[in-house]
Amino acid sequence: MTGFLDVLRGAVTDVSTAPADLATAAIDRSGARPDGLPLAVVRAVDVADVQATLRLAGEHGVPVVPRGAGTGLAGGALAGRGAVVLDVSGLDRIVEIDPDDELAVVEAGVVTAELDRAAQKSGLRYAPDPASAELSTIGGNIATNAGGMRCVKYGVTREAVLGLDVVLADGRLLHTGRRTVKGVAGLDLTALFVGSEGTLGVVVGATLRLRPRPERTLTAAAAYDSVEAAAQACSELIRQRREPSLLELLDGATLAVIDRAQGSDFAARGQALVIAQADGPAADGEIAAIADVLGREATWSERGVDPESSERLLFARRMALPSIERFGRALIEDICVPRSRLAAAFRGVERIARQYDVAIYAFAHAGDGNLHPIVAYDGPELPDAVRRAGDDLFALALDLGGTVTGEHGIGLLKRDWLARETGPDVTAVYGSIKAALDPHGILNPGKGF
Ligand SMILES: Cc1cc2nc3c(=O)[nH]c(=O)nc-3n(C[C@H](O)[C@H](O)[C@H](O)COP(=O)(O)OP(=O)(O)OC[C@H]3O[C@@H](n4cnc5c(N)ncnc54)[C@H](O)[C@@H]3O)c2cc1C
């Protein structure tokens, strides 16, 4: 591989083989570890660096792992022995904010929250809001089709992407999509690349839809004597055709660990907590209707009347994962079920925790039916009981007519489960698409579909 590294060094701006750089670039936040150190890290400073890396890697048959901020939770950015990490976080320019057409043109390495802050100056916002927004890149969000708390009203990343600049496996630069809000010309290649986890091309730029920033966001919260009652209240909101802009649910174990870590007293209010928001011009009427439905079976309820009191209510949700991680390691799962099956899903999570005698903290983007059961463990290795509990969580999602990932992606860790979810015909079509776009299989092999 010395020959390859020599030509790579001659063709791109920044190639590192320093062991510390390799070790950092080899992992993401999934907790999984690759089978060795990668060959090199390319820190791209422009599109030409990305094109040259892919062209040379194709010629030498070297696998390439695209990388944004490395916050992925599914092992998609793990880079093992012999791979080149292609870090595009240095492509970090916000090229344009167009307030009239409510769109942004950005490079792939722009940090999600930076884009939102730039949009704010024009009274706009970038709606997708993964909890990692202060760290994650737009390119990584697009590659994983990331979600967040606002998805219940504004949809996942795919809904915000109008067009893409993608470098293909052979080094060609492809432009997909458009700047218009509507547009149906040709096959939807933009959608094909969104969620493809670096397996079909490297996203270097994007044209993104921005939304008006709501002047008012109002909050309601309610506690219940069981997680099932809380889940039923959330399903009832959907049945009542309410339109929250956020609808989150935390179970009793999660409330207890937040109290332990933060000194709060959420668990004193009930065995589960639901937090809802409504935004926009109709927010007053909407939050009143939501609070009415949530209050029917509640043991406690409260309304956030201003940004400070709303933020106090949301504090529990924001602190959930950091509180759990304070007391040990966490296998962060991400399953999604039809919203009418939310209560059954929480019942299933409790059954799995009992069966394997493991601690599972569960909270959910309840408005999307998207649960994050967090299986806690100690020590460096994933205990067998935790692994088996994780598998049963995926089986639970499929049994309830759901999916094995609502927003974190397939990565390395869920490939077998994806095949079980989709079946052989879909797997074969995936293979044909991969072969057409990446005939030598150099792009993030072994990941995604
Ligand atoms: C504390 C925490 C909270 C989180 N909360 C959420 C959440 O609320 N919602 C959610 O959806 N996720 C969440 N995540 C997961 C993670 O932040 C997202 O998956 C995010 O989209 C990854 O972005 P990244 O830039 O870190 O990508 P990376 O981790 O670097 O890469 C992720 C995948 O995308 C590929 N990739 C990255 N950049 C590109 C590119 N430019 N072109 C092609 N492929 C690329 C990689 O190869 C890999 O397969 C969270 C993670 C953490 C640690």
Ligand as a Chemical Component Dictionary entry (heavy atoms), coordinates in Angstrom:
data_LIG
# 
_chem_comp.id                   LIG 
_chem_comp.type                 NON-POLYMER 
_chem_comp.pdbx_formal_charge   0 
_chem_comp.three_letter_code    LIG 
# 
loop_
_chem_comp_atom.comp_id 
_chem_comp_atom.atom_id 
_chem_comp_atom.alt_atom_id 
_chem_comp_atom.type_symbol 
_chem_comp_atom.charge 
_chem_comp_atom.model_Cartn_x 
_chem_comp_atom.model_Cartn_y 
_chem_comp_atom.model_Cartn_z 
_chem_comp_atom.pdbx_ordinal 
LIG C1  C1  C 0 -25.404 12.449 22.088 1  
LIG C2  C2  C 0 -25.934 12.020 20.737 2  
LIG C3  C3  C 0 -27.232 12.329 20.402 3  
LIG C4  C4  C 0 -27.741 11.933 19.162 4  
LIG N1  N1  N 0 -29.025 12.271 18.846 5  
LIG C5  C5  C 0 -29.525 11.940 17.644 6  
LIG C6  C6  C 0 -30.856 12.303 17.288 7  
LIG O1  O1  O 0 -31.575 12.943 18.051 8  
LIG N2  N2  N 0 -31.308 11.934 16.066 9  
LIG C7  C7  C 0 -30.530 11.245 15.187 10 
LIG O2  O2  O 0 -30.984 10.949 14.072 11 
LIG N3  N3  N 0 -29.258 10.884 15.496 12 
LIG C8  C8  C 0 -28.745 11.214 16.680 13 
LIG N4  N4  N 0 -27.456 10.856 17.008 14 
LIG C9  C9  C 0 -26.654 10.097 16.047 15 
LIG C10 C10 C 0 -25.754 10.980 15.114 16 
LIG O3  O3  O 0 -25.490 12.230 15.675 17 
LIG C11 C11 C 0 -26.416 11.158 13.742 18 
LIG O4  O4  O 0 -26.464 9.902  13.108 19 
LIG C12 C12 C 0 -25.700 12.149 12.829 20 
LIG O5  O5  O 0 -26.496 12.330 11.666 21 
LIG C13 C13 C 0 -24.305 11.715 12.419 22 
LIG O6  O6  O 0 -23.633 12.842 11.861 23 
LIG P1  P1  P 0 -22.032 12.870 11.807 24 
LIG O7  O7  O 0 -21.629 14.084 11.080 25 
LIG O8  O8  O 0 -21.477 12.690 13.147 26 
LIG O9  O9  O 0 -21.761 11.583 10.905 27 
LIG P2  P2  P 0 -20.711 10.396 11.137 28 
LIG O10 O10 O 0 -20.946 9.739  12.437 29 
LIG O11 O11 O 0 -19.354 10.881 10.849 30 
LIG O12 O12 O 0 -21.160 9.397  9.967  31 
LIG C14 C14 C 0 -22.404 8.750  10.007 32 
LIG C15 C15 C 0 -22.607 7.964  8.711  33 
LIG O13 O13 O 0 -22.719 8.857  7.613  34 
LIG C16 C16 C 0 -21.654 8.663  6.679  35 
LIG N5  N5  N 0 -21.246 10.003 6.253  36 
LIG C17 C17 C 0 -20.876 11.025 7.054  37 
LIG N6  N6  N 0 -20.659 12.125 6.314  38 
LIG C18 C18 C 0 -20.921 11.788 5.039  39 
LIG C19 C19 C 0 -20.882 12.484 3.802  40 
LIG N7  N7  N 0 -20.542 13.781 3.724  41 
LIG N8  N8  N 0 -21.202 11.814 2.664  42 
LIG C20 C20 C 0 -21.560 10.511 2.702  43 
LIG N9  N9  N 0 -21.604 9.808  3.849  44 
LIG C21 C21 C 0 -21.291 10.441 4.995  45 
LIG C22 C22 C 0 -20.597 7.864  7.413  46 
LIG O14 O14 O 0 -19.858 7.044  6.527  47 
LIG C23 C23 C 0 -21.456 7.043  8.361  48 
LIG O15 O15 O 0 -21.979 5.930  7.680  49 
LIG C24 C24 C 0 -26.924 11.216 18.255 50 
LIG C25 C25 C 0 -25.599 10.918 18.600 51 
LIG C26 C26 C 0 -25.110 11.311 19.819 52 
LIG C27 C27 C 0 -23.679 10.985 20.156 53 
# 
loop_
_chem_comp_bond.comp_id 
_chem_comp_bond.atom_id_1 
_chem_comp_bond.atom_id_2 
_chem_comp_bond.value_order 
_chem_comp_bond.pdbx_ordinal 
LIG C1  C2  SING 1  
LIG C2  C3  SING 2  
LIG C2  C26 DOUB 3  
LIG C3  C4  DOUB 4  
LIG C4  N1  SING 5  
LIG C4  C24 SING 6  
LIG N1  C5  DOUB 7  
LIG C5  C6  SING 8  
LIG C5  C8  SING 9  
LIG C6  O1  DOUB 10 
LIG C6  N2  SING 11 
LIG N2  C7  SING 12 
LIG C7  O2  DOUB 13 
LIG C7  N3  SING 14 
LIG N3  C8  DOUB 15 
LIG C8  N4  SING 16 
LIG N4  C9  SING 17 
LIG N4  C24 SING 18 
LIG C9  C10 SING 19 
LIG C10 O3  SING 20 
LIG C10 C11 SING 21 
LIG C11 O4  SING 22 
LIG C11 C12 SING 23 
LIG C12 O5  SING 24 
LIG C12 C13 SING 25 
LIG C13 O6  SING 26 
LIG O6  P1  SING 27 
LIG P1  O7  DOUB 28 
LIG P1  O8  SING 29 
LIG P1  O9  SING 30 
LIG O9  P2  SING 31 
LIG P2  O10 DOUB 32 
LIG P2  O11 SING 33 
LIG P2  O12 SING 34 
LIG O12 C14 SING 35 
LIG C14 C15 SING 36 
LIG C15 O13 SING 37 
LIG C15 C23 SING 38 
LIG O13 C16 SING 39 
LIG C16 N5  SING 40 
LIG C16 C22 SING 41 
LIG N5  C17 SING 42 
LIG N5  C21 SING 43 
LIG C17 N6  DOUB 44 
LIG N6  C18 SING 45 
LIG C18 C19 SING 46 
LIG C18 C21 DOUB 47 
LIG C19 N7  SING 48 
LIG C19 N8  DOUB 49 
LIG N8  C20 SING 50 
LIG C20 N9  DOUB 51 
LIG N9  C21 SING 52 
LIG C22 O14 SING 53 
LIG C22 C23 SING 54 
LIG C23 O15 SING 55 
LIG C24 C25 DOUB 56 
LIG C25 C26 SING 57 
LIG C26 C27 SING 58 
# 
